[in-house]
Amino acid sequence: MPAISAADAISPAIERTKKFLFNPFEWGTYLKLCLVAVVTEGLGGNFGGSSGSHSSGNGPVGPASSIHFSPLWIAVIVGGSLLLILLGVVVAYLITRLRFAFFHCLIHNSKEIRPGWRLYQSQAMRFFLLNLAVGFCFLLVVVLVALPFVAGFWRLFHDTPPGGRPDFALLLALILPLIPIFIVVVLAGIIVDLILRDLMMPHYALANATAGQAWAAVWSAIKAEKGQFFVYALLRLILPILAMIALFVILIIPGLLFLGVSAIVEVGIHSAFADATGAAAVAGICLQVFVGAVAIGLAMLVGICLGGPISTAVREYALIFYAGRYKALWEVLFPPPPLMPVTLDAPQIS
């Protein structure tokens, strides 16, 4: 079981990605796998920051007591918030199940999603609960760090007279210290996500490990090769960014042409039905919506077709690198060739 370095794992990851997606190539299977790769690698499992909303400075800002909500509106807001939270939890769980299914596809070079979806149900649930606990602790730390700054912003805007502007020097003094803190929080979130998905998840899937067992194995591997894991973390962060930049450079001209043609078609339809009334006006609106939906659908299709290989290569890279540090993963990724049967020649009777 050779420990492949972070740099040397790039080439086999690309080769496994080409074999997985293009050998053999079928459009339906390719789109399915690319969609799963984009969803599991691009939409779930990352720590995201939320942006605060700011009130408009055009009119006077009244005190909070001037805003009144009826009990019905409060109930609607609370109920809607709980429903959104519940929906988010369900979606996060489904994405976790899909990650395990995609993991099964990659390690066995299989293109069927259903076997992995069923096989790792209990492991996915426990891993999902671990992610919830870690995410809650992370959010709690972020809130505790942000409390002093929130209090400072509150005092600043509370002391600002109605219709006036806040003191720029004080505002800058509050914002500047937030920049390094924001960078540290983002890096910490990336590292936590990397440890969970790239390093601990294989132990959950292959050994049905607990959180403590998975972390103990991962921490032991990190302590043994701190330099390699540091380089891996850097490459794991930088390589997808470089790939997306290259993709953006290649697609910028075709993308602008596509946007231009779509805009010309939309403007032409709008102009053709500008003076229409009744059924003709409705038909014009429906036609504009249809053209817009087709344009958005084509853009999403191109994004899935081009983003899928990048997302798949990222996961293959993580598997190949850690396989050299986790024997069970190595044995599944690189199974030994089957032994040839030995045939003994029967003795000849003269």
C-alpha positions as CSV (number, residue, x, y, z in Angstrom):
1,M,0.0,0.0,0.0
2,P,2.2,2.9,-1.2
3,A,1.4,6.3,0.2
4,I,0.8,8.5,-2.9
5,S,1.9,12.1,-2.4
6,A,-0.5,14.9,-2.8
7,A,1.1,16.0,-6.1
8,D,1.4,12.5,-7.5
9,A,-2.3,11.8,-6.9
10,I,-3.4,14.3,-9.5
11,S,-2.6,12.3,-12.6
12,P,-4.3,9.0,-11.5
13,A,-7.3,11.0,-10.4
14,I,-7.7,12.4,-13.9
15,E,-7.3,9.0,-15.4
16,R,-9.9,7.4,-13.2
17,T,-12.3,10.3,-14.0
18,K,-11.9,9.7,-17.7
19,K,-12.4,6.0,-17.3
20,F,-15.4,6.5,-15.0
21,L,-17.3,9.1,-17.2
22,F,-16.2,8.3,-20.7
23,N,-15.4,4.6,-20.9
24,P,-17.9,3.7,-22.3
25,F,-19.7,7.0,-23.0
26,E,-23.4,7.2,-22.9
27,W,-25.2,10.5,-22.8
28,G,-27.9,9.6,-20.4
29,T,-25.4,7.9,-17.9
30,Y,-23.0,10.8,-18.3
31,L,-25.6,13.4,-17.5
32,K,-26.8,11.4,-14.5
33,L,-23.3,11.0,-13.0
34,C,-22.4,14.7,-13.7
35,L,-25.6,15.9,-12.1
36,V,-24.9,13.8,-9.0
37,A,-21.3,15.0,-8.9
38,V,-22.3,18.6,-9.1
39,V,-24.9,18.3,-6.4
40,T,-22.7,16.4,-4.0
41,E,-19.6,18.4,-4.5
42,G,-21.0,21.8,-5.4
43,L,-24.2,22.3,-3.4
44,G,-24.0,20.6,0.0
45,G,-21.6,20.3,2.9
46,N,-19.9,23.7,2.8
47,F,-20.0,26.2,5.5
48,G,-21.6,29.3,4.1
49,G,-21.7,32.8,5.5
50,S,-24.9,34.7,5.7
51,S,-25.0,38.4,4.7
52,G,-26.8,40.8,6.9
53,S,-29.5,43.1,5.6
54,H,-29.1,46.9,5.8
55,S,-31.9,49.4,6.0
56,S,-32.2,52.0,3.4
57,G,-30.8,55.4,4.2
58,N,-33.3,57.4,2.0
59,G,-35.8,58.1,4.8
60,P,-35.7,58.4,8.5
61,V,-35.3,55.3,10.5
62,G,-37.8,54.9,13.2
63,P,-37.4,53.0,16.5
64,A,-38.1,49.3,16.6
65,S,-41.3,49.9,18.6
66,S,-42.9,51.5,15.5
67,I,-43.0,48.1,13.8
68,H,-46.1,46.1,14.7
69,F,-46.8,42.5,13.9
70,S,-50.2,41.0,14.6
71,P,-50.2,37.5,16.3
72,L,-51.3,36.0,13.0
73,W,-48.2,37.4,11.2
74,I,-45.9,36.3,14.0
75,A,-47.4,32.8,13.7
76,V,-46.9,32.8,9.9
77,I,-43.3,34.0,10.2
78,V,-42.4,31.4,12.9
79,G,-44.2,28.6,11.0
80,G,-42.6,29.5,7.7
81,S,-39.1,29.7,9.3
82,L,-39.6,26.3,10.9
83,L,-40.8,24.9,7.6
84,L,-37.7,26.3,5.8
85,I,-35.4,24.9,8.5
86,L,-37.1,21.5,8.2
87,L,-36.8,21.5,4.4
88,G,-33.2,22.5,4.6
89,V,-32.5,19.6,7.0
90,V,-34.2,17.1,4.7
91,V,-32.3,18.3,1.6
92,A,-29.0,18.1,3.5
93,Y,-29.8,14.5,4.5
94,L,-30.7,13.5,1.0
95,I,-27.4,15.1,-0.3
96,T,-25.5,13.1,2.4
97,R,-27.1,9.9,1.2
98,L,-26.3,10.8,-2.4
99,R,-22.6,11.4,-1.4
100,F,-22.4,7.9,0.0
101,A,-24.0,6.5,-3.2
102,F,-21.5,8.5,-5.3
103,F,-18.7,7.3,-3.1
104,H,-19.8,3.7,-3.8
105,C,-19.9,4.4,-7.5
106,L,-16.3,5.8,-7.6
107,I,-14.6,3.2,-5.5
108,H,-16.2,0.3,-7.4
109,N,-16.2,2.1,-10.8
110,S,-19.9,1.5,-11.0
111,K,-22.4,3.8,-12.7
112,E,-25.5,2.6,-10.7
113,I,-26.6,5.0,-8.0
114,R,-29.2,2.8,-6.3
115,P,-26.9,0.1,-4.8
116,G,-24.9,2.7,-2.8
117,W,-28.0,4.6,-1.9
118,R,-29.4,1.5,-0.2
119,L,-26.1,0.0,1.2
120,Y,-25.0,3.0,3.3
121,Q,-28.3,4.1,4.8
122,S,-27.3,3.8,8.4
123,Q,-23.8,5.1,7.9
124,A,-25.2,8.1,6.0
125,M,-27.6,8.9,8.8
126,R,-24.9,8.8,11.5
127,F,-22.6,10.9,9.3
128,F,-25.4,13.4,8.7
129,L,-26.0,13.7,12.5
130,L,-22.3,14.2,12.9
131,N,-22.3,17.0,10.3
132,L,-25.3,18.6,12.1
133,A,-23.5,18.6,15.4
134,V,-20.3,19.9,14.0
135,G,-22.2,22.6,12.0
136,F,-24.1,23.7,15.1
137,C,-20.9,24.0,17.2
138,F,-19.2,25.9,14.3
139,L,-22.2,28.3,14.1
140,L,-22.1,28.7,17.9
141,V,-18.5,29.7,17.8
142,V,-19.1,32.1,14.9
143,V,-22.0,33.8,16.9
144,L,-19.9,34.1,20.0
145,V,-17.0,35.7,18.0
146,A,-19.5,38.1,16.2
147,L,-21.4,39.2,19.3
148,P,-19.0,42.1,20.3
149,F,-19.1,43.4,16.7
150,V,-22.8,43.1,16.5
151,A,-23.1,45.2,19.7
152,G,-20.7,47.7,18.2
153,F,-22.7,48.0,15.0
154,W,-25.9,48.3,17.0
155,R,-24.6,51.2,19.1
156,L,-23.2,52.9,16.0
157,F,-26.5,52.8,14.1
158,H,-28.6,53.5,17.2
159,D,-26.6,56.7,17.9
160,T,-27.0,57.8,14.3
161,P,-29.7,60.5,14.1
162,P,-32.7,59.8,11.9
163,G,-31.9,60.6,8.2
164,G,-28.2,61.0,9.0
165,R,-25.2,58.9,8.1
166,P,-23.2,56.8,10.6
167,D,-19.7,58.0,11.5
168,F,-17.4,56.7,8.7
169,A,-14.4,56.4,11.0
170,L,-16.2,54.4,13.6
171,L,-17.8,52.2,10.9
172,L,-14.3,51.5,9.3
173,A,-12.9,50.7,12.8
174,L,-15.6,48.1,13.2
175,I,-15.2,46.6,9.7
176,L,-11.4,46.3,9.5
177,P,-11.0,43.8,12.3
178,L,-13.7,41.7,10.8
179,I,-11.7,41.0,7.6
180,P,-9.0,38.7,9.2
181,I,-11.7,37.1,11.4
182,F,-13.8,36.4,8.3
183,I,-10.8,34.8,6.5
184,V,-10.0,32.6,9.5
185,V,-13.7,31.5,9.8
186,V,-13.8,30.6,6.1
187,L,-10.5,28.7,6.3
188,A,-11.7,26.9,9.4
189,G,-14.9,25.9,7.7
190,I,-13.0,24.6,4.7
191,I,-10.7,22.5,6.8
192,V,-13.6,21.1,8.9
193,D,-15.5,20.2,5.7
194,L,-12.4,18.6,4.2
195,I,-11.7,16.5,7.2
196,L,-15.3,15.3,7.4
197,R,-15.9,14.5,3.7
198,D,-12.5,13.6,2.4
199,L,-11.0,11.8,5.4
200,M,-13.6,10.6,7.9
201,M,-16.4,9.6,5.5
202,P,-14.5,6.6,4.0
203,H,-14.2,5.2,7.6
204,Y,-17.9,5.5,8.0
205,A,-18.6,3.8,4.7
206,L,-16.1,1.0,4.7
207,A,-15.6,0.2,8.4
208,N,-19.0,1.4,9.8
209,A,-16.8,3.5,12.2
210,T,-18.1,5.8,14.9
211,A,-17.1,9.5,15.0
212,G,-14.5,8.8,17.6
213,Q,-13.0,5.9,15.7
214,A,-12.9,7.8,12.4
215,W,-11.4,10.8,13.9
216,A,-8.7,8.8,15.8
217,A,-7.7,7.1,12.5
218,V,-7.6,10.4,10.6
219,W,-5.7,12.2,13.3
220,S,-3.1,9.4,13.5
221,A,-2.6,9.7,9.7
222,I,-2.3,13.5,9.9
223,K,0.3,13.4,12.7
224,A,2.4,10.9,10.7
225,E,2.5,13.0,7.6
226,K,1.7,16.6,8.5
227,G,3.5,18.0,5.4
228,Q,1.7,15.9,2.9
229,F,-1.7,16.6,4.4
230,F,-0.9,20.3,4.4
231,V,0.0,20.2,0.7
232,Y,-3.1,18.1,0.0
233,A,-5.3,20.7,1.6
234,L,-3.7,23.4,-0.5
235,L,-4.1,21.5,-3.7
236,R,-7.6,20.4,-2.8
237,L,-8.5,24.1,-2.5
238,I,-6.5,25.5,-5.4
239,L,-7.0,22.9,-8.1
240,P,-10.8,23.3,-8.4
241,I,-10.4,27.0,-8.5
242,L,-7.9,26.9,-11.3
243,A,-10.1,24.4,-13.2
244,M,-13.1,26.8,-12.9
245,I,-11.0,29.8,-14.0
246,A,-9.8,27.9,-17.1
247,L,-13.3,26.9,-17.8
248,F,-14.5,30.5,-17.5
249,V,-11.8,31.7,-19.8
250,I,-12.7,29.1,-22.4
251,L,-16.4,29.8,-22.2
252,I,-16.5,33.5,-21.8
253,I,-16.8,34.3,-25.5
254,P,-19.4,31.5,-26.3
255,G,-21.2,32.5,-23.1
256,L,-21.4,36.2,-24.2
257,L,-22.7,35.2,-27.6
258,F,-25.3,32.9,-26.1
259,L,-26.5,35.7,-23.8
260,G,-26.5,38.2,-26.7
261,V,-28.6,35.9,-28.9
262,S,-31.0,35.1,-26.0
263,A,-31.4,38.8,-25.3
264,I,-32.0,39.6,-29.0
265,V,-34.7,36.9,-29.2
266,E,-36.4,38.1,-26.1
267,V,-36.4,41.8,-27.2
268,G,-37.7,40.8,-30.6
269,I,-40.6,38.8,-29.1
270,H,-41.3,41.7,-26.7
271,S,-41.3,44.2,-29.6
272,A,-43.5,42.0,-31.8
273,F,-46.2,41.7,-29.1
274,A,-45.8,45.2,-27.6
275,D,-49.1,46.5,-28.9
276,A,-51.0,43.2,-28.6
277,T,-54.0,42.8,-26.4
278,G,-56.1,40.0,-25.1
279,A,-55.1,36.5,-26.2
280,A,-52.2,37.8,-28.3
281,A,-50.6,39.5,-25.4
282,V,-50.9,36.4,-23.2
283,A,-49.3,34.4,-26.1
284,G,-46.5,36.9,-26.2
285,I,-45.8,36.6,-22.5
286,C,-45.9,32.8,-22.7
287,L,-43.5,32.8,-25.6
288,Q,-41.0,35.1,-23.7
289,V,-41.2,32.8,-20.6
290,F,-40.7,29.8,-22.8
291,V,-37.6,31.2,-24.5
292,G,-36.2,32.3,-21.2
293,A,-36.8,28.9,-19.7
294,V,-35.1,27.2,-22.6
295,A,-32.1,29.5,-22.3
296,I,-31.8,28.9,-18.6
297,G,-32.2,25.1,-19.2
298,L,-29.4,25.1,-21.8
299,A,-27.1,27.1,-19.5
300,M,-27.8,24.6,-16.7
301,L,-27.2,21.7,-19.0
302,V,-23.8,23.1,-20.1
303,G,-22.9,23.8,-16.5
304,I,-23.7,20.2,-15.5
305,C,-21.8,18.7,-18.5
306,L,-18.7,20.8,-17.8
307,G,-18.8,21.0,-14.1
308,G,-19.5,17.2,-13.6
309,P,-16.0,16.1,-14.7
310,I,-14.4,18.7,-12.4
311,S,-16.5,17.6,-9.4
312,T,-15.8,13.9,-10.1
313,A,-12.0,14.5,-10.4
314,V,-12.0,16.4,-7.1
315,R,-13.6,13.3,-5.4
316,E,-11.3,10.9,-7.2
317,Y,-8.3,13.0,-6.0
318,A,-9.4,12.8,-2.4
319,L,-10.0,9.1,-2.6
320,I,-6.6,8.3,-4.2
321,F,-4.6,10.5,-1.8
322,Y,-6.2,9.0,1.3
323,A,-6.2,5.5,0.0
324,G,-2.5,5.4,0.6
325,R,-3.2,6.1,4.3
326,Y,-6.2,3.8,4.7
327,K,-5.7,0.2,3.8
328,A,-9.4,-0.7,3.4
329,L,-9.9,2.1,0.9
330,W,-6.8,1.1,-1.0
331,E,-7.9,-2.5,-1.3
332,V,-11.2,-1.4,-2.8
333,L,-9.8,1.2,-5.2
334,F,-6.9,-1.0,-6.3
335,P,-7.9,-4.6,-5.9
336,P,-5.2,-7.2,-6.7
337,P,-5.6,-9.0,-10.0
338,P,-7.3,-12.4,-9.8
339,L,-5.0,-15.3,-9.5
340,M,-4.7,-17.5,-12.6
341,P,-5.8,-21.1,-11.9
342,V,-3.0,-23.5,-11.8
343,T,-3.6,-26.6,-14.0
344,L,-1.5,-29.7,-13.4
345,D,-0.8,-31.8,-16.4
346,A,-2.2,-35.3,-15.9
347,P,0.4,-38.0,-15.9
348,Q,0.6,-39.9,-19.2
349,I,0.4,-43.6,-19.0
350,S,2.5,-45.3,-21.7
